[in-house]
Each structure stands twice: as C-alpha cells, then as structure tokens.
C-alpha cells in the first residue's frame, strides 16, 4: 500500500469512525455520552488487556531480543520531552511551567493511540512484536519526570516529587499496565489461552466504544485551542511526526520488524491525557489545563488517529530500505 491507501484504510476503520462520530455529536450539541461507570470499565479493560498481552509476549521472548528495544524506549523517554520543552520555547510564548507541563504530556504515552495503531497494523497482517506493550509501560513514566523537572526551573517553590511520583505510580494507568504485564509473565501463553476470547476477540469493539466517548471529550476541548495560539497548533501537529520518526528509527536500530518499529513510532508520537494530567495537576497547579489538554487531546490525539498512525507505517517501510 502507498501512503494514501494506508491513510484511507485507517480513516475507514471502526475506531476512527467512532471517534469522528463523537466529535460530530458535540458539533450538533447532542446529549450523547457514555455513562461514567461504563467509560471507567472500558478504560480498565483496555489497560489491563494491553498489559496482560505484553506480559505474555515478554514471557516467550529472550532477554537478548528485548534488551535493545527496552534501552531504546528509555532513551526516547528522556530525549523526547526535553526536545519538546525547547521546541515549545521557539514555537510559542509559553512560560517554563506550561512548557514543562506540555513536555510531560508529549514525553508520556497514549494507550488508546497505541492500541488503535496496533489494531491497524494487525489489520494489514503485519507482524508486531508482542513486547511493544511492555515498551508502552516503560515509556509512560520517564517523560513525566523529565517534563516536571524542566518545569520546576521556572517555579519559586519546590515540586513535591514524592507526592507527584506516588500519583503517577499508583494511578490507574501504571498500576493496570504494570500489573497486567506481571500477570501475563506469570500466567504465560497457556494461562492466557483461557481468557483470550475476552481480551482478544472483544478488544476492537471495546476500543470502538471507548473512542466514541473520547471523540465527545475531544470535541469539547477543541474550543480551548485558541488559548495556546497558532504556535501551539503547529507544535501539536508537527512534533508527533518528529518524535514518532525518532521512535521508528530507534525500533529499526534495535532490530525490530517493520510493524514493531511503526508501533514504537506510534508510542513515541502519542501524547498522554490520562497519567500526565493527573501528575501535572498535582505537581504544577500553576499550569493551564486548557493548554495541555486541548493540545494533547484536542489536537494531537485526533491528528495521530487519522494521520500519524499510517504515517509511522510509511516511515517504517521507508526506513527498512535505509537502515
């Protein structure tokens, strides 16, 4: 497939169409919403399912196979938020605090973007290393830490690191992802076979419902975009392509497949809107939620969902002949 065909295949997938429907619901002022209890249940299902499948894949992978990708993920976790912070200094007039808050979001990851990306790659029958789920969990934390550290340089007070890290490490995202990975490691492939129907066949449908709700949430955040100015819009659409390309290159250098490298690119291109907002709200109450949530959820998330995912695959296919 060429780039246009890849983009079309992604745009016509059920999860993406559900996301667009959610945005449309806000445009026509519909009262469509998923009940909060349902939304929370779906998010728990997705987080735990991703973790378990990553742990199962990790249990059958050799240390030599996983070592380089893990190191690469840790490097990305430190480098991406630092670049984001300094890029925002050139592209926007934001202060240290809001730049650090944004860096934490763009250094961390989006589970739903990653999940949609993997489903897209699998729909094209591309091989994706199962341990990329583990790389998602590894990348979740460093970006937040680096972003908060950079932001703290502009504060006249000390950041409560202990409380902030407790919020991150005991929050739903990390607890379910890491807990799921450990469960998968312990149960292995034989144990997973007993629950594969629930976490396998139902997964695309659950993601579709989840993205319907996220479309509604994103649609309501779009109006906040003007707070960040044109520079923030340009950053939120261009930086994911840059950081995603770093992820793809890292994947190839670490010996991953075309699909696996594209998946790592999707992870690196994504911006957090679950774990990072919780940590930033606690550590940097001075930062504006209207800026970091509208950028990560209102701009970057739909951009990655429609353009970024097929772009990462196209870049990975190109890199295969270069690296």
Steps between C-alpha positions, in 0.01 A plus 500: 500500500611856431460784750157605371365145517635457853335825612170400341508156664559661838233768455236242413570275801224464760691665790587810295146531364364474855735780609374720215142422600579615854635833372194538276279447804654806666464708183124435483472543880377145555460367855682182397736380777609168640414464869807567713490148647509353148787729396702399807431131435613527139823679598579232761437229240733664245780569747494154656465326163798683350710419806408132506571449130833679540594279794410182313713610203783592734488155661580338167765754395870457570683769702727566202199572278346748742811671642571750221135605450470559877814715503372687194166564671672642808713730284189620316331561836777743596572663163149565363370719787827698509474575128131586540580747779761690300297485176207663679736782600554581131145436378292656778512774762417260781688525830720229656213353698260446209781385274603244762140386541470448125837324487375255765194425287695454176774300671245262647272273295143442389368148546208554261718642220733203538212251505342649190841490332561134581152400382562688176834324447348162579212566258767526229641165618829656609704333772525706819719374784281429800741664742422846354222506762776491761680786325180704538513448877873582511447828310208616716707626795835657387332767288294622793806517726708694245213739423443578868874547556523751216191686620635521855774734379237770459343453843574700813407202712612138512304233317361229727679217321399228746130582471518548124672168442260325734215639289663370182606158628175420684273652238270279298710507181831381643346262754292318240770501230780377725266268690377357172856443377583311820181294468589412141855406596376267774212335311685464166339393174317202653332712764413774251325249272224472763416873474603565140141523377426781746819702446544410134181479294317770697790746504427691172135545597586633845753740348232625259265585789783665692593717202139609460517652848847647437365664184241676714761609754741619228222689324435700815872582535544635148366842601788534750763476227505877446655543847830362374512698177608397151843387621344237726286366215806469279691327780218258579482383137868511401674374813325159498641437152849589625486298823326214320778488244753479785299204631497325162875549454562373854293191428693415185836560669388266780424226248120521506278413202330753271176464697672509838704808408183672377330413830790649697469807279131526587587479870766772470264722297214475747420742780360400838160617620453264795819452707671831416202727580467337842867554583511854355184604682664400828857622441430805282165652599623824338492336154190553288290186433341685210839502329637152568170314465389682186842434343531131592136395473348767275776515234766229522270208580270545196802588285677177593183298467440617143843596364773397743437126511517436123790749479702294751447187291602681180815632672579153636467347154732767363754446780508127430689570181731756659608358839 
